[in-house]
Amino acid sequence: MKKPGEVFEDSRVYDPGIEAIVPRYDELHDAILNAPPQGRSEDIHVLELGAGTGELTAKLLTRFPESSVLAVDHSERMLAEAERKLETFGDRVQIEQGTFPDDHPSGESKFDLVISSLAVHHLTSDEKQTLFSNIHEALVPGGWFFNGDVVRFDADHLETLSDAMIKNWVRSKGWEEEEFMNRWQASDDYDDPDTLTDQLVWLREAGFDSVTSIWQYYNFAVYGGRKSE
């Protein structure tokens, strides 16, 4: 049985496939990685929730040479691909199967940075609020949380506009729409995006300050906040 986030039956085609359906995928990742205040020479302990195949993990470990990452995902298939991709980073990365907010973050470790990409939108509104509170607890004072994800528009016509934009993006990547949709295995039943405004409010309620949206393209956004020092 597929799990949320297992967009394709074969995890080996996830990376090229997700780039075909998420507009400006690399730009979304860059927004997440450009946002932390840490320098390249600083030791930073990072928790990544919903690491998938390890694409963002690899980019972070490369950009921050002194970083270490606990990469968490619930999909065995995705983590198998991540292990292959991240092998070169040795003991700087720890890969763990688990869910959030149930398993992670736990109270055992403190992190300088928590990141997530295209995963939190699978949670219900209540689960998102619980997760934000748990992340705040797991951060060291001055630590940051950044999430790049799908958000929902309140206005129906903007949702329609976003759907049309994604279909145009798919075609621009050289995929025949019918062919692509035949390969596409995700179910809307797994998706529960909330508005960006609501999520910024929930971050404030969880105790974060400096809450902000950093980047947005239609219904994809990067946002986050800081735990006060």
N, C-alpha and C positions, 0 to 999 in steps of 0.2 A: 504494500500500500504506500502511495506517495504521501509525503509529509509537506506541510507548508514550507515554501522555499525551494522545493524540488521541482523547479520549473520544467526541466526536461528529464525524461526517463534515464537518459545517459548523461551522467554528470560531466563527462569529458567534453560535451558540446555546450556546457553552461556558459563558459566565458564568451565565446563568439556569439552565442545566442542572446545573452543578456545585453551585450553591446548593440544588438540589432533592435532591441525593444525598449531600452532605456536611453532616451535622448541625452547626449552629452554625458555619458556614463563616466568617462575619464575626468571630465570637468567636475562632476559631483564628487568623485574621489579626491581630486585636488583641493576642493573647498574644505573637505574634512581634514586633510593633512596639512593644509596651510594655516588652519585656524589655531592649533595649539601654540601657546606662548614659548614653549621650550625651544632651546637651541639644539643644534645637531650634536654638540659635545656633552649634553646633559644626560645623565641616567634617567630614563623614564620607564615606569612600570605600567603597562597598558593592558586593559581588558577589552577584548573585542567580542561583542555579542552578535551571533549570526555570521560567523566568519566564512561560511560557505566553502568555496574552493580555495580560499586563502589569497585571493587576488589583492584585496586591500591590505591584508596582513603583510604580504611581500613588499608592497609599495612603502608601507610604514617602516618596516625593518630596514629597508634600503635608505630611506630618507633620513631616518634617525639612527645612526650606526650604534649608539649606546643604548638603544631601547631593548626591552624584553616584552614579550606579548603572551598572554594567556588567551588563546583563540578558542572560542566555544561555539559549537553548533549541535543541533540535535540529529542531523542526518549522517548516517554512517557513510553513505555514498559520497556526499560532498566532502566529508572529512578525509576519506581515502584519497581523494584528489588533492586536498590541501596538504596532506602528509608528503605526497610526491613533490608538490610544488615548493614546499617550504623546507625540504630536507637540507638544502644548502646552508640554512641559517643555524643549524645545529641546536645547541641548548638555549639559544636566545628566544625560541618559541616553544610553548607548551600547548599541545592540542588536546582538547577535552570534549567529550560528548556530554551534552546537557541541555536543559531548557531554561528559558527565562520568562517570567520572573521567579519560577519555582526553585531552580537549582542555582542560578547566578543572578546577580552577585551574591556571594555568601559573606558571612561576617568574618571569615578567616583571613582575608587579605585586604590590603588597602592599595589603591591605584592612583597614579598621577593623572591618568587619562583613561576615559572609557569612550569607546567609539562603536558605532553600529552602522550598517549600510543595508538598506532594502530588506529589513527584517522586522522592525518594530510594528509595521503596519499590519502584521498578522495578528496582533494582540487586540483584545477588546479595549474599550475606553478605560474600564476599571483596571484591567491588567497593565495598561500603559502607566496609569497613575501609580500603581504599586511598584512598577519597575523604576520609574523616575525617583521615587522615594528610596528604593533599595540602592540605586546607583549613587544618590547623594550620600548615603551612609557609607558606601564602599570607597568613596574618594578621600584622599588626604585633603587637609585644608589648602585651598588654592587650586585644587584639581579641577579638571574640566570634563564635561560630557559633550560629545558632538554626534549627531545623528543625521545621516543622509537617507531620505526615505520618500515614499509616496504619501501625499497629503490629499485631502478631499476638499473640493470647493463647495461652498454653501449654495452657489447658484448653479442650477441645472445646465444652463447654456454653456457655462465654463467647463463643466464636466464633459459635455458633448464636444466642445472645442478641443479639450485635451485628448480625448479618444481619437479624434480626427488627426491631430498632430502626431500621435504615436503611429497610426497606420501610414501616414505619409513618411515618417522616419523609417519605418520598416521597408517601404518601397525604395527609399533613397539608398538603403544599404544593399540593394540588389536582390532582396527576397521577394519572390512572388507572394502576394498576401495570402492566397489560398494555401500555397505550399507551406508558408510559415505557420499559419494557424493550425494546419494538420500536425505540425511538429510540436506546437505549443501545448503543454500538458497542464498548465496551472489552472486552478479553479477559482472562480470568484468567491466560492464558499470559504476560502482560506484568507481572504482579504477583508480587513476591517479598518480602512484608513479614517483618521479624524482630521479636522481642520487644523491648519498650522496655528491659528489663533488659540484654539483650545489647548493645544499641546504646549505652547509658550506659557499659558496661564498655569497649566499643571506643573510645569517646571518651577515656576515661582512658588506655587503652593507646596512643592516638595522641599523648598528651602534654597533653591539656586538663586544667585544674583547674576548680574551681567547677562541676563537671558536675552537671546537675540536670534534672528534669522540671518544667516550669512549669505546664502545663495538660493535662488529659485529659478526654475524653468518650467513653466506651466505647473503641473501637479507633482513635481519633484523638488524637494527642498532640503537644505542643510541648515540645521539649527542646533542650539545648545545653550549651556550655561555653566557657571562656575560655582564651586562650593567656597563660601567665604573663608578667608584666612583667620 
